[in-house]
């Protein structure tokens, strides 16, 4: 075995032993659980009330309502909250200092949510949260005030941001309440950062972080977002993918044409676009764009070992989502999270009337794509590679709608525009601090901890880990099947209770 392999094996053994070792936190978590069992309706009430406040980032009035609610909630727990303007939704920063504490731990949450279409929601409007007793058509739906007797942890709270990302905030506050009520002191100064534009791509966060760097620094930062691993174990991660969006438009005739009169004569941009998109990716999932993988930083031996230690639940995922084949059968999902991807998420050609198509050859066709990035890949460079690939397929790339002269000069025209973009971040698993955080979370979870080098989703991880240089770790507490970003977003109540345990462990970490 090489030196890297020995280091990885030694670290894996250290973490296994650390997770199995008894801890003073066991007593703290046990007392927090006992407190929670007596206060479950109150904890759920705080979550339901917070979810009931609409939080789409583009609605300034609703965002301000969230800011005011969060300010009151943290003041109640003896935090000192303030708002930091960003040019968009403000950041809410709340501190609580602890006598004689020698370090500061920061927690990141976001309070905004994805846009909604209430017509797609089954059980209730997205901002009228309800409890659903099970997911079958006969599952009972009820308001919290209708609950009598014990609360079943398998029940779910349905509502926008119930899982992404308001329940982690409530779990954090409930843990603080439990520790205060049971006389267990916090072991660190605590700083909480709450963003209001994460679902819009965090367009103003980097400028705010750079302008107020001293306000955000800490000895460690816990970024709380995203779903647990599908094994439903408490999930710690050491990085997240970056993201960039783009729109590709392919042009044909200067206007839509009758498909009978001009079919088999005029080129169809929708078909041309389909061929262009297909040229970007093989059937096995490998992207064919030149240089797409050039800057990928390989996983270390310790990171590969951490993935090997994770339960493989891909068969269960395939059954849950009705997937009968994988894009790439050679590598498991957690390994694929450490590679960049390109995804087509929307297509548009011509247009319809009342939801119906028209018998036309469209004058143009567009695709929206998202590109997930991994450590060391620059968003601008990856965008340039995509543009170069479009040119390689024979297209003349324009920056605006083509005029008549441009159309006459170039038979194949495409426009590629970039939307936002930020890099990935990843921090080392092989530090004493990383081991301490893993031990705290693992102890609270009875040793059932998943450690992911990188999660599949995108968060502003790089801002804290790379720009501020703060050791950053991710925590995911919500159920993997929570429908985040979609209709019927939900939170399994069991995950809320276990999230409180995780927060209490971090707040009392030695």
N, C-alpha and C positions, 0 to 999 in steps of 0.2 A: 504494500500500500504506500502511495506517495505521501509527501508531507501534507498536501491539501486534504487528502482523504483522512489522514490521522487527525488533523485539526477538526474536520467536520464530524468525525465519529466521536471525538472527545467532547465537542460541544454538545452533540446530541445526547451523550451519556450524562453530561452535566445537567442539561435541561430536564431529562427524565428524572434524575435523582432530586433535582430542585423541586419539581412539581410534586414528587411523592413525599417530600420532607414535611413534617408538621410545622405549623407556623402560628405565631401569635395572632395572625389575621383570622385564623379559624374561629376564634372566639368572637371577634368583631363581626364577621359575616354571619355567624349564628345569631347574634343579638339583633343584627339588622333584619334578618329573615323573620325573627319573632315579632319585631316591631311592624314589619310590613304586613304580616298576617293579620294584625289587628287594625290596619289602616288601609286595606286594599280599596275600599270604595272611595276614600279621599284621594288616593293616588290616581285612580282612574278618572275621577272627576276633574282633576287638574289637567290630565291629558285631553279629555273630551272637550273641555272649555278652550284649551289652546288650539286644538285641531279645528274647532268651529270658527276660528278667525281666518277668513280667506287670506292667502299668502302668495299669490302669483306676483313675481317680482315687478312686473310692469305696472301694477296698480299701486301708486304711491300712497293713497289713503289707507288701503288695507295693510300695506307694509308698516305704516306708522302705527296702526293699531297693534300689530305684533310687537313692535319695538316697545310701546308703552306697557303691554302685558308682560313682556319679559323683564322690563325694568322693575315692575312691581314684584314679580315672582322672586327675583334675586335680592331685592331689598329686604324682603321678608326673611331671607336666610342670612342676613347680616353681611351680604356682599355690597360693594360700592360700585354700582354700574354707571357707565357713561356711554354716550353715543359718539361715534367718530364719523363725520361726513365723508362720503366717498365720491360724490358726483352722481351716485345712484342710490340704491338702498343703503342706509347707514349700517356700520358695524356696531354691535353692542358688545362692550368689553366690561367685565365685572371681576373685581378682585376681592379676595378675602385673605387677610394676613393672619398668621398664626404665631403667637409668642414663641420666640426662640427657634423658629423654623430656620433651617439653613439652606433650603432650596425652594424653588418655585416650579410647580407643575402646571402647565396650561392644558386646557381642553378646548378643542375646536368643534363647533356644531354649526349647522346652518338652519335658518328659520323660514326660508322661502321654499316654495314647492312648484312643481310643474303645472302648466296650464291644464284646464279641465274642460271636458264636454259632458255636462250633467246627463245628457241623453244616453250616454254609454254606461252609466252606473246602475247596478242592479238593485241594491238594497235601499239606498237612500241617496239624496244629493251629496256631492263630495264634501261639502262643509257642514253637513248635518250628521255628525258621527253617530253610528249605531253599533250595537254588539250583535254579532251573528254567532249562533251557538254551534253550527257546523256548516260545511260548504255544500251540502246537498240541497237540491231544490226545496226540500221540506224543512231546511234549517230555519229555526226560529230567529226572528229579528226583533230586537227590543232596545229601547232607550235605557241608559244607565239607571235612571230613577225607577225603572220597572223591575230591576233585578231584586229578587228576594232570596235571602239565604246565601249560601256559599257561592263564590265566584269560581267557575270552572276555568283552570288555566289554559284549556284547549280552545276556549272561546276566542273570538277575534274582534278587534275594533276596526271598523271600516270607516275610512275618511282620507281625504288628501293630506299627505304628510304624517299620517298616523305612524308610519314606519320611517319615512325619509323626509325630515329628520327630527320631528318633534318629540317622538317617544324617547330618544336618547337624552334629550334635555330634561324631560320629566323624570327619567330614571336617575339622572345625576342629582336632581334636587331632592328626590325621595331618599336617596342615600345620605345626603347631607342632613335631612330631617332626622333620619333614623340614628345617625351617629350622634347628633346633638342631643336627641331625646334619651339616648342610652348612656350618655356621658363618655363616649369614646372620642378622643381628640383627633383632629386632622394632623397628619405628620408633615405636611408641606404647606407653604403658601399656595393658594389656588388662584389661577387666572383663567377666565372663561372668555373665549372669542366666539361671537355668533355672527355669521354672515347672512346677508339678505339677497344675494345674487348668485349663489352657487349653481342653481338650476339654469341660470342664464349664461353660464360659462365663466363666472367670476371676472367680469370685464374690468372692474375697478379695484379688485383686491390687491393686485401686485403694487400698484401705485400707493395705495394706503399703507401696505406693509413696509414699503421702502421709506415712506414719509414719516411713519410712526414706529420705526423699528424697535426703539427702546420700550415702547408700550406693549409690544407683543413678545419680547424675548422671555425665555424661561430656561430652566435646566433640562426640561423634557416637555414634549407636547404630545398629547393623545388626540388624534384626529378620529372623531367618532362619526361614522357614516357607513352606509352600504349594508348589504345583507350578509348574514353568516354563511359559512360554507354549507353546502347542501347536506352534510352529515348532522347539521344543527348543533354542532359543538361551538362553544365560545371561540371566536375567531380573532386572532391578532394578525396584523399584517405589517410589513416593513417597507411598503411602497405602494404606489398606485400608478396606473397608466396616465399619460398625458392625452390630450385630445385636440383635434383640429377638424373643422368642417369645411366643405367646399361644395360648390355647385358647378356642374358641367352642362353646358347647353350646346347642342348640335343644331346647325341651321340647314334648311333646305330652301324651298321657294320663298319668295318675299311675302307670301300670304298663304293661308290654307287653300288647298285645291280639292275639287271634286274627285273622289276616289275612283269613280267610274270613268269619267272623261280623261283623267290623267294617270290612272293606275297603270303599272308596268311601263311608265315613261318617266315620271318625276321621281327622284330619289325620296325615300321616306326617312326623315330624321329619327323617328322612333326606332326603326330597325337599325339605322346606322349607330345610334346611341347604344342600343343593346349589344351590338358587335364590339363597340369600343369598350364598354364596361366588361364584357366577357374576356376581352384581351388582357385585362388587368389581373386576373386571378385564375389559377388552375383549379380543376375539380377537387384536388386534394387540399385546397386552401392556401397553397403557396402563391404569394403575390409575385407577379412577373415584371413589375416595374423595376427598371435598372437601379441598383443601389438601395433598394427599399430596406434591406437588412444590414447594410454595411456597418452601421454604427452601433449595433446591438451589443451591449455588455453581457457576456456569458454569465450564467449563474455560477456561484461558487459551490464547492463541495458541500458546505453546510446548508446552503439554500436548496440544493438538490436533495439532500438527506431530509430536510424538513418536508418537502413535497412527498417523498417516499413514505414518510410517517403518517400522511393524511389518509383517512379512509377513502377508498375509491368508490364513489357512489354514482358513476356515470350511467349505469344501467337504470338506477332509480330515476335519475334526471330524464333519461330518454322516455321512460314510461310516463313520468309526470307531465312532460311537455309534448307527448305524441311524436317524438322524433324516432325514426326507424333506421337512420344511418348518421354517422358523424362525418363532418367535413374532412377530418384527418383522423384515421383510426390508429395511427402509429404513436401518437402522443396524447397523454391525458390532459384534461382541461386545464389543470393548474400549471402545467408546463406551457401551454399555449398562451396563457395570460402574460407570459414573459417574452412574447414576440409581438411586433407591431401588426396591425390589421388594417384592412380597408373594407368598408361596409356600405352598401347601397340601402338607404332608408326611405327614399321617396322617389317616385317617377311621375313625370307630367308631360303629356303630349297633346297639343291642340287644346282640347277642352270639351266639356260636355254641356248638356242643357238639362237641368233638373236631375243630374246624376246619370244621364244617359249619354252614350257615345254618339258621335256624328260620323257619317260616312265621308270622311275627308282624309287627305294626306296632309298632316300638320306641317306648318311652316317651320316649326322648331320643336325640339324635345329636350327636357331637362331632367337631370338626376341630382339629388342631394346625397352626398356621401359623408360619412364620418370616418376619421382615421384615428385609431388608437396608437399611442406612442409609448415606447418603453425607454428606460434610462439611457441617456446620452444622445437621443435622437432629437434634432432641432426641428421644430414645426415648420419653419420657413424653408429649410432645406428639403424636408419631405414633400412640401407643396411643390417646390421647383421640380422634383423628380416626377411628380404626377403630370405636371405641365409638359415636361420633356417627353413623357410616354405618349401623351396625346399627339404631340408633334410627330413622334416616331410612327404613328399610325397614319400619317399623311395629312393631318389637319393643319391649317393655318390658324393660329390662336390669336384671337382679338381680345381687347380689353373693354369693349363696349359693343352695343348693337351694331352690326355691320351695315355700312351704307351701300349704295348701289355700286359704287366704284370698287369697293372691297369684294362685293359679291361677284362682280364681273372678273376680277383678277384671280380669285381663289375658289375652285370648285368644292373644296371641303373646308368648312368653317366651324370653329368651336370657340366657345368662351369658357374660361375657367376662373372662378372667383373664390377667394378664400374667406372663411368666416372664423374669426377668432383663432384660438390655439394657444396651448401652453404645454410645457414639457412634462415628462414623467419625473418622479422622484423615487429614490430607493435608498434606504439606510441599512447599515450593517446589522446582521443578526448576532455578530460575534463580539459583543461588548458586554461588560458587567451590567450596564444599565439595561440593555435589552434583556439579559437574563433575569434581572430583578422584576421588570415589568411582566415577563412571561411567568415567573414564579407566582407573583401576586394574582394574576388572572387564573393561572392553572390551579392554585390552591382553592380559590373561590368556586371553581368549576369541578372540583373533585378530580383534577388531572386531565379532564377531557378538553384539551386545548388544541386548536388548529393554528399552526404558524405558517403564513403564506408570505413568500418573498414579495409578491406583487398581487394586488387584487385586479380583477378584470375591469372594474369601473375607473372613472377618472375623478380625481379630487385635487385640490390645490396643495398636495403633499410637498411638491418641490419648493414652494414659497417658504415653507418653514424649515425643511431639511437642508435646502441648498442656498436660498437667498439669505435667510437669517442664520443658518448654521446651527439650528436647534435639533438635537436628537429627536426624531419624530417617529411615532408608532401609531398604527391604525387599530381601532377596535370596532368590530361589527357585532351588534347584539340582536338585530331583528331577524325574523324568519326569512329564509331564502325565497319562499314562495309568496312574497308580500305584494306583488304587482306594482312595485314602485314605478313611477312615471306613467302608469297606465290607469285604466278604469278599475274600480273596486280595490284600490290600494288598501292594505290591511296590516294589522299587527296582531300576532298571536300573543295573548296575555302572558303566557308562560315566559316568552322572551323578554317582556317588560320586567317581570319579577327577577329573572336571571340577570338582566341588565343592571338592576339595582345592586345585586351581589357584586358584579364586576366593578361598578363605580365605587362601592364601599371598599373593595380591596385596593383599588388604586389610591383612594383618598387616605388610606391608612398604611400605605406601602412604606416599609422601612428603608 
